[in-house]
Amino acid sequence: YSIKSQNITDNNICYKIAFFTENFIFKAHFPNNPITPGVCLIQICVELFEILKNRTFNINILKNIKFTAPINPIEVPEVDVLISFSEKGGLFHLKAKMEKGGQVFTKINMVLA
């Protein structure tokens, strides 16, 4: 993926990302019907937060993950990634959502350390 834009306000971030539709992962998952793997969606959220904070994180807790609609990168080449966060005791509590035009594809709550 690539970052097309970002908007940061307080503890809220909105990234617009574009998928690389020719990436090998889409040829394997699945041939003739590419779907962005859930683990990749989780990793994208972590990486975007790492860019914001300019450091690396480990996933401490994943909870309340909902994949409400598949993301076919050919049909939906760009999505908005909305992340809100708070910090408690050195841990970052994130709520992330991927959407496009009002359609929500993914909701993820996680704790990063």
Secondary structure in CASP SS format (residue, H / E / C, confidence):
PFRMAT SS
TARGET T0000
AUTHOR 0000-0000-0000
METHOD secondary structure of the structure
MODEL  1
Y C 1.00
S E 1.00
I E 1.00
K E 1.00
S E 1.00
Q E 1.00
N E 1.00
I E 1.00
T E 1.00
D C 1.00
N C 1.00
N E 1.00
I E 1.00
C E 1.00
Y E 1.00
K E 1.00
I E 1.00
A E 1.00
F C 1.00
F C 1.00
T C 1.00
E C 1.00
N C 1.00
F H 1.00
I H 1.00
F H 1.00
K H 1.00
A H 1.00
H C 1.00
F C 1.00
P C 1.00
N C 1.00
N C 1.00
P C 1.00
I C 1.00
T C 1.00
P C 1.00
G H 1.00
V H 1.00
C H 1.00
L H 1.00
I H 1.00
Q H 1.00
I H 1.00
C H 1.00
V H 1.00
E H 1.00
L H 1.00
F H 1.00
E H 1.00
I H 1.00
L H 1.00
K H 1.00
N C 1.00
R C 1.00
T C 1.00
F C 1.00
N C 1.00
I E 1.00
N E 1.00
I E 1.00
L E 1.00
K E 1.00
N E 1.00
I E 1.00
K E 1.00
F E 1.00
T C 1.00
A C 1.00
P C 1.00
I C 1.00
N C 1.00
P C 1.00
I C 1.00
E C 1.00
V C 1.00
P C 1.00
E E 1.00
V E 1.00
D E 1.00
V E 1.00
L E 1.00
I E 1.00
S E 1.00
F E 1.00
S E 1.00
E E 1.00
K E 1.00
G C 1.00
G C 1.00
L E 1.00
F E 1.00
H E 1.00
L E 1.00
K E 1.00
A E 1.00
K E 1.00
M E 1.00
E E 1.00
K E 1.00
G C 1.00
G C 1.00
Q E 1.00
V E 1.00
F E 1.00
T E 1.00
K E 1.00
I E 1.00
N E 1.00
M E 1.00
V E 1.00
L E 1.00
A C 1.00
END
